[in-house]
Amino acid sequence: MLDSSDMLKFFLNLTLCLVLAGSAMAEWKSPHDLKLEEEAPASLIPFPREVEWKEAKIKIPAAEGWKLKGNAADSVRIAWKGLLHDIKGNAKGSMTVALKKAGDKLDAEASAEGYILQVGKKSITIEANAEAGFFYGLQTLRQLVHGKKTLTQCRIKDWPAFKYRGYMQDSGRNFRKLDRLKKEIDLAARLKVNLFHWHLTDHHGWRVQCKKYPILNNPKTRERDHNDTYSYSEIRELIQYARKRHVLILPELDMPGHSSYFPKAFNCRMESEEGMKICTELLNEFCKEIPKALCPIISFGADEVHIANAEQFVNMACKVLKANDRDHAQWAGGRDLKVHPDSIQKRWAEGFAGCVKSLENISGRTLDYAVGYSNVYSPAMMVRRYFFMRPCGAAKGDENCLGVVLGIWPDGKVDNKEWIPGMCNMWPAMCAMAERGWIGGAGQGDGFIPEMPAIDTEAGKAYHLFEQRMADIRQSIFKNEDFPMWPESSVTWTLVEPVDSATAENVRNKVLNNELDTLTTKKVNCSNLYFRTRDGSGNQGMYRNAKTGVTVWAVTEIQVEKTGKYPFMIGFDAPERSNRRWTGVPENGKWSQAGTRVWINGQEVNNPKVYKLAGQRALAAKVWGFSDPLDLEEVWWMLDPTELTLKKGKNTIVVEQPYPGYHLDWAIHFTPLFSHK
């Protein structure tokens, strides 16, 4: 029984969640005219700031007929090579792409990365005032021509709303090879992403070569990937590689927290007097080996740690970096050391209310990590969160609101590192982040959207158009990558409000007998239904205040033209990729370990998948599970689609989903991968 104080807190939190979620759904506005998106001849991510489509089309000549005219820097030639690779047209003739100075056609805000792309009948021009503008103009042109036989004449004037649009990788916990990181930088640059936050050290090891203290590279000081170290030459190589694609690498040497390897090597903690001397030498060596021209900003972490001499340690790190003429950054969350006034704040938070609060009163230079980490939620939730957000809580950037960074933290051990982008929903979330970071937005969308806005609202239309663009991008830019996101706004569910599981049989009978009008229901138009997320994520979802021991039902109708087997992506939990907290692999024939049931046209359907780990891997308590690597069977969106038999005409699908417990996700993911009505 809650006392009066607890009840007041409960209702205040509920009111805050409802007001913010409601305002996001009611007031969110697209930063561009959606008609321009509907008329677009190709799927562009991010969508341009200003665009004029013309009716005339031109046949695309074969790649050998294309010519580049103008002074092209290395990065432009890299983008040009990519453009020629993407051209599939085979018309006779030639096409010249001319690079020209934009001059005052681009104002100060747009001059650094902006461009003007004009596609004419016989030629194409890209006007810019900086190398980055020409690079991004070619990236847009690549998306316009990819797989096309014709090119629509147009004029695009484009520039970013925020200075930085970034992503991070945690190589401290799970070492990533250089070739893979290069590939990811190439793909990110195609979305006009320009910052890679490289988390180089964590509890499991100091991954940077150390000349002064080679013991840091000794396998005995590491808990995982024992023999994996980045040499200084490799770090310089990757930074230079990224620079040629207009991506700034922000390295992080995390201290004094996240450093359990340190006492193993030196028999002291980082914040001790001896430890701070060693940290000073480590920072100095890194700065000497990686010059300012390659690395103007370094993060020293300072997160999730409590020490008695916090101010002394932060001042020490900032002083050393300043002496090396470096800008510095540190984490700015509720469990971190106080941020130095001169540091860039990397703001982050846990839970819905925490994310909103963390972006209030921005008074110093800030990078926004607060929307959430892509390893926590299931794919659609992260895409929605980034799509409807406002970086730094602002419509566009300024001297303090620097931009947004997608956090990828697969804390748990991953044996096959190639699985990380798919397991952590990296590319779909990056598409949404890149869209919002580039184009900005004046609408209030900072609140989490627990359910899709109605399709006839501006927010609903905008998201529907975006997920269609994303589906096309998946088949072009990301055709060789794990891309776990499928259009979800084409499915309308009728939800039966949660009831005590003790009365489930009575409600179930009414649902199966199509007596929905006798029950309390609501309509939701999306295939991914979020009822309540686990405690650590802030209890988000449509029924975020539900208690264990209730059940919900979802009913939808899908119409197909002939009887047969049809593919669906189906799942009922999203295991935390950081600590594996979840319901576990279903028993064979079952849909989950939570008691999920499915009916099609009144007949109960068993799960046709056969699992090698059937009935295993449940981790439902508030514990940490870092040591056991995730198996693909634990991540439903990484598996092959589930095929279900549908009859010709209308099919009624019913899903019954009990609430499994506070430390687990309560959700239904049931996405058809085929055309239907």
Beta strands, then each sheet from edge to edge (+ up, - down):
strand 1: 50-59
strand 2: 66-69
strand 3: 95-101
strand 4: 115-119
strand 5: 123-128
strand 6: 150-158
strand 7: 164-170
strand 8: 195-199
strand 9: 201-202
strand 10: 205-206
strand 11: 248-255
strand 12: 297-301
strand 13: 327-332
strand 14: 344-347
strand 15: 366-368
strand 16: 401-406
strand 17: 493-500
strand 18: 521-524
strand 19: 528-532
strand 20: 550-560
strand 21: 564-571
strand 22: 597-600
strand 23: 603-605
strand 24: 642-646
strand 25: 649-658
strand 26: 666-672
sheet 1: 1+ 6- 4+ 5- 3- 2-
sheet 2: 7+ 8+ 11+ 12+ 13+ 14+ 15+ 16+ 7+
sheet 3: 9+ 10-
sheet 4: 18+ 17- 20+ 25- 22+ 23-
sheet 5: 19+ 26- 21+ 24-
end
